[in-house]
Amino acid sequence: MEQNEIDALMTDVGAAELAAPEPVKEPERAPEQVKDEELSWDDVKEELEQVKSATPAPKTEVSEVQFGEIKKSDKAGKSSFDLDFILDIPLTLTVELGRNKMLISELLQLGQGSVLELTKLAGEPMDIFINQRLIARGEVVVVNEKFGVRLTDIVSPAERVNRLK
């Protein structure tokens, strides 16, 4: 198509209308709807003051909480604290046979039948953890064809506190 054909088509459609299109009317908006460019800092302050004065802040009552004392109970002649509510809390027990550090390249070379050397010596007590906290040491035993651990040493409370530091 040549330029003169394009010009002829444009005059047929009304090139005068295309050159000067009608201005687009903005939709009417409520007086409180204002563009961000039209807002001033004074307008924002004024609106904040109106909101504060219109809705008073709800008053919150604060009272002191009273906790009851843990009482001793007499069960089968023994006096103990009534702490039965903590007996059903689940804990995770982990027995650590040993550890080793390796590079990713060594990890990728592992296959079926590979042997990993651990830091602990054969016959050395294993560490027993409850929720990742060392609580005891023990030795491996077999019970009904399953592995088990016989406790040989319980970590003292003082030692447990020192490990937390």
C-alpha positions in Angstrom: 0.0 0.0 0.0 1.3 3.4 -0.9 1.2 6.6 1.0 -1.5 8.3 -1.1 -3.8 5.3 -0.6 -3.3 5.6 3.2 -4.1 9.3 3.1 -7.3 8.6 1.1 -8.4 6.0 3.7 -7.8 8.4 6.6 -9.8 11.1 5.0 -12.7 8.7 4.4 -12.8 7.7 8.1 -12.6 11.3 9.3 -9.0 12.2 9.9 -10.1 15.4 11.4 -11.7 13.5 14.3 -8.6 11.3 14.8 -6.3 14.3 14.9 -8.3 16.0 17.7 -10.0 13.4 19.9 -12.5 14.5 22.4 -11.1 15.0 25.9 -11.7 12.1 28.2 -13.9 13.1 31.2 -12.7 12.0 34.6 -15.2 10.0 36.5 -17.0 12.0 39.1 -15.8 11.3 42.6 -17.0 12.0 46.1 -15.5 15.1 47.8 -13.5 12.9 50.2 -11.8 11.0 47.4 -8.8 13.1 46.6 -5.7 12.1 44.6 -2.5 11.7 46.5 -0.9 14.6 44.6 -3.7 16.9 45.8 -3.2 16.1 49.5 -1.2 18.3 51.8 0.3 17.6 55.2 -2.3 19.9 56.8 -5.1 17.7 55.3 -3.6 14.6 56.8 -3.2 16.2 60.2 -6.8 17.4 60.1 -8.1 14.0 59.2 -6.1 12.4 62.0 -7.6 14.8 64.5 -11.1 14.1 63.3 -10.6 10.4 63.6 -9.1 10.8 67.2 -12.0 13.0 68.3 -14.7 10.8 66.7 -13.7 7.5 68.3 -12.3 7.6 71.8 -9.7 4.9 72.6 -11.2 1.9 74.4 -10.1 1.7 78.0 -8.4 -1.6 78.9 -8.7 -2.9 82.4 -5.6 -4.5 83.8 -5.7 -6.6 86.8 -3.2 -8.7 88.7 -3.1 -12.4 88.2 -3.2 -14.7 91.2 -1.6 -18.1 90.8 -2.3 -20.8 93.3 0.6 -22.5 95.0 1.8 -26.0 94.0 0.6 -28.2 96.8 2.1 -31.3 98.1 -0.2 -34.3 97.7 -0.1 -37.5 99.8 0.0 -40.5 97.4 0.7 -43.9 98.9 2.4 -42.3 101.9 4.9 -40.3 99.8 4.8 -36.6 99.7 5.5 -35.1 96.3 4.6 -32.0 94.3 1.4 -32.2 92.3 3.2 -32.1 88.9 1.2 -34.8 87.2 0.2 -32.4 84.4 3.8 -32.6 83.0 3.9 -36.4 82.8 2.3 -36.5 79.4 4.7 -34.1 77.6 6.4 -36.0 74.8 10.2 -35.9 74.6 12.7 -37.1 72.0 15.4 -39.5 73.1 18.5 -39.8 70.9 21.4 -42.1 71.5 24.6 -41.0 69.7 26.9 -43.8 68.5 29.5 -41.3 67.2 30.2 -38.4 64.9 32.2 -37.6 61.8 32.8 -34.6 59.6 33.2 -35.0 55.9 33.3 -32.9 52.7 30.5 -32.9 50.2 32.8 -34.6 47.7 33.3 -37.5 50.2 29.5 -37.7 50.8 28.9 -38.0 47.1 31.3 -40.9 46.9 29.5 -43.0 49.5 27.7 -46.1 48.3 26.3 -49.3 49.6 28.9 -51.1 51.7 30.9 -47.9 52.5 32.3 -47.8 56.0 32.2 -44.5 58.0 34.7 -44.0 60.8 33.3 -42.4 63.9 35.0 -40.4 66.6 34.1 -42.8 69.5 36.2 -45.9 70.2 34.6 -49.3 70.4 33.3 -50.0 73.9 33.2 -46.3 74.8 30.0 -45.1 76.4 27.4 -43.5 74.1 25.9 -40.1 74.7 22.1 -40.1 75.5 20.2 -36.9 74.7 16.7 -35.8 75.6 15.5 -33.0 73.3 19.1 -32.4 72.2 20.4 -32.0 75.8 22.9 -34.5 77.1 21.5 -36.3 80.2 23.4 -39.6 80.5 25.9 -42.0 79.0 25.4 -45.7 78.5 26.5 -48.9 76.7 24.8 -50.9 73.9 22.8 -54.0 74.8 20.5 -56.3 72.9 17.0 -56.8 74.2 14.6 -59.2 72.4 16.7 -58.8 69.2 16.5 -55.0 69.4 19.2 -52.6 70.4 19.0 -51.0 73.8 21.1 -48.8 76.1 22.1 -49.6 79.6 22.7 -46.3 81.5 26.1 -46.2 83.1 26.3 -42.5 84.1 23.7 -39.8 84.7 24.9 -36.2 84.0 24.6 -34.2 87.2 22.3 -31.2 87.2 25.4 -28.9 87.8 27.1 -30.3 84.7 23.9 -29.8 82.7 23.7 -26.2 83.8 27.3 -25.7 82.8 26.7 -27.1 79.3 23.9 -24.5 78.8 26.3 -21.6 79.2 
